[in-house]
Each structure stands twice: as structure tokens, then as C-alpha cells.
Amino acid sequence: MVAETCPSNPPSFQHEELILTIPKRLLITLDAIMDSYIAPYIERADPQLNPTQTLAAFLMYEKYRREKSFWRPYIDILPEEYSCPAFFTEDDFRLLPNSLRGRAKAKKYECHKEYKELTPFFKQLADLFPDQEDVFSFKDFKWAWSAIKTRAFDVPIGLETCPHIRDTDTPTPTMFPLVDSINHSVKAKIRHRYNDKSRCLESRTGTVYRKHAEVMNSYGRADNDNLLLEFGFVVPGNPADTVTFNLVQDVLEYLQPENNELLERKIMFLAQNNLISDLTCGVTGVSPQLLIVLMVFLCKQDDEDVWEDVRTGRFEEDGPLDIKARKIAGRLLSLRLRTYPTTTEEDKELLKEVTPPCGRLAVYCGMERKKLLENGLKMLQHSSKVAIAKGVLRKLFSR
């Protein structure tokens, strides 16, 4: 298979420049599958296959065809194993942060469930390979399913012409050979679009690339939890990564405010101003919303005008209320760090012992969370020292 690229050795790629075109005949689409040997089996399937199941069955079928498969050059470069949750062992799951473990196990269960639904269908397809043993096994389905989940693009090509495939609310996957090998960067700007007129997939840059620079793809602005669950990797220092705090279980549990009408009014004020949806700590430290929420709860005045001043930033910077809110934010971060069974230093030692890719990924995921909290603590401590220094200087110059 040969993809068509732009003119050779350009000095740079300009904004919106076409850098890659792939003819439709080189894309694994649903209508291409319905034009293959297994189409009659798919048409007779009861219940109908969904798009992901259809694509997984096709990849498995083409893998078994070996040298007879038109897609063999592409299939040969696909990894045999993936680091997404479908490949996690129980030991790997135990290394994940507690809050992520259940969601990761649900992904593995989803893979098992889809395979079980296809068991009658696979028994029929096995007749196509009478000389091969253990065809359409769960091991091969897990491989195909993971390839789709981690590499396919949500560009529905051909679903409207496939009445025998069950439509679902989930994205319709299409495999784009070559494009799916481009590395991810959250800052990447590249657009993939199918051109009906040229019958080609077209990739265009959303920014300027200088000569010798690596062209990157973007999987969207996703935190490390979702990158691990959906694609099987994490990004060190991910700018989209956050640790979330719950208003009731974290903030109010720590503050222990008196449960009265004033508390209810404060919660209503915060909710009406959309201030309780981003109580987080990210790469830039704790969110302004978390500090505002803490200051509102710490306000002794039963006066919404005072709360509004806090919300809009009209409060004394480095004043008593500001300093107390930052101190409590630091305690919340410290409490969250204590919920992890290991420290980042212990994780570094653990990585010397853990060799399976999925297990190492689980450790890295927890490390990245702890680094966010540790960095947030440092920022809060630094701001507190600055506030103390400012206070001392004010006293000196007021004499």
C-alpha cells in the first residue's frame, strides 16, 4: 500500500496545507468490509453486528488470510499487544489509582462482552479456515478490538450504505493506515477529512511546521485517565491533567461548617455562579474556583455582596481570608496525597521491579497525579511565603 504525500522536501508546511492524502481503497471502511468475502456472513448475522464488531471481525479475518490479504502490509505493522485496559492483568489493575481501577476494569469487561455476543457469528466464520485451529479466539478478538479502540478515527465512511450493520450511538470507526501511526500531542493542530469528490482522506495542518519538525496528531484535550482508558498511554506533564476535589466529600468534610440556612445559601450562591464544577489542581496549581469556594465558606458575613466581591476578585490579596483559603487548599492536597499507598519516590523504585508495559503505565498514571498535587503544594507554599514577606514589608514601611 502506498499513500500519496505532498511535494517532496518542502521548506515547511504552511497553515491549512494538504500534507497527506490516502485514497479510499486504502482505508478500511464499513462499505469496504461489505464488499469482502465475509459480507454474506455479516448480512445473515442475528443479532446484527455493530460497527466496532464488524471492523474487529474483518481485521481478524484478514489476519488469518495471511499472505492472501491485501491488508497484510498494514496488519503486519500493528502491535501484537496493546497497553489499554483490555490487556491489563489483575496485578496491573492493582497498580492503578483507586478512582481509576473500576473504570479500567469496565473497559476490559466491555471487550469480553462484545466477544461473547459474537461467539455464534465466529462459529460460522470458522468454516472459512478449516485447516487452522483456534480461529476467532478471544486472544485475536482482543487484539483487533484494541487496535480499533486505540487507532481508529471517528470518520463515518460507508455506514449509510450498510443496512445490515446495526447503527449505535457510539462513533463509527474507520481505520486510516499510516495516519494512525502519527504521535499524539495535545498542542497539535491537524485536521482529517474525507473528500467525497476526490474519494480520499485528506490531512491538513492547522499550524506551520518547519522543516525536520515532527508532524503530530491530537487525540483531543484529554487528561491522563482518559488517555489511558481509551488509548493506552499517558503524557508526562499533560496540561489537560487535573486532580478533582468533591464539594461535599472533600471541601465540606474538611471544613465541617454548621449545617444551617447560611450554609445552604452559600452553596446555592456558588452553584448559581457555576463555581463548583472545577474544584481541581492542575499543572498551574489549584484552580481559582477552589480558592473562591473556600473563601466563600470561610466568610463570616451573611452578605451576598461580600461573596460577590470574592467571586469577582475584589478581595484583599494576601489578606487574612486569602491566606487562610490557600492554607486549607494545601491541606486538601496533602490529604489527597495520603490516600495513595506509595509516594513518587517509592514509585520510582517500583518501576525498577515492574516490567510489564501495562503495569508500568499504571504506575506512571499514579505518579503523574501525585506530581500535580506536589507541584500544587509547592505553589501554595511559595505564595504563602510571598504573602508573609509582603506583610513584613508593609509593617516596616508603615512605621
Salt bridges, closest charged atoms under 4 A:
GLU16 OE1 - ARG191 NH2 2.68
ASP31 OD2 - LYS24 NZ 2.77
GLU62 OE1 - ARG65 NH1 3.44
GLU67 OE1 - ARG72 NH1 3.62
ASP76 OD2 - ARG72 NE 3.21
GLU80 OE1 - LYS63 NZ 3.41
GLU90 OE1 - LYS105 NZ 3.35
ASP91 OD1 - ARG94 NH2 2.12
GLU110 OE2 - LYS149 NZ 3.58
GLU117 OE2 - LYS113 NZ 3.04
ASP140 OD1 - LYS63 NZ 3.69
ASP180 OD2 - ARG151 NE 3.34
GLU202 OE1 - ARG193 NH2 3.51
GLU202 OE1 - ARG204 NH2 3.93
ASP225 OD2 - ARG369 NH2 2.44
GLU230 OE2 - LYS107 NZ 2.93
ASP250 OD2 - ARG336 NH2 3.04
ASP302 OD1 - ARG265 NH1 2.23
GLU304 OE2 - ARG265 NH2 3.75
GLU308 OE2 - ARG311 NH2 2.59
ASP309 OD1 - ARG314 NH2 2.78
ASP318 OD1 - ARG326 NH2 2.73
ASP318 OD2 - LYS390 NZ 3.21
ASP322 OD2 - ARG326 NH2 2.84
GLU345 OE2 - LYS348 NZ 3.29
ASP347 OD2 - LYS370 NZ 2.56
GLU349 OE2 - LYS352 NZ 3.16
GLU368 OE2 - LYS371 NZ 3.71
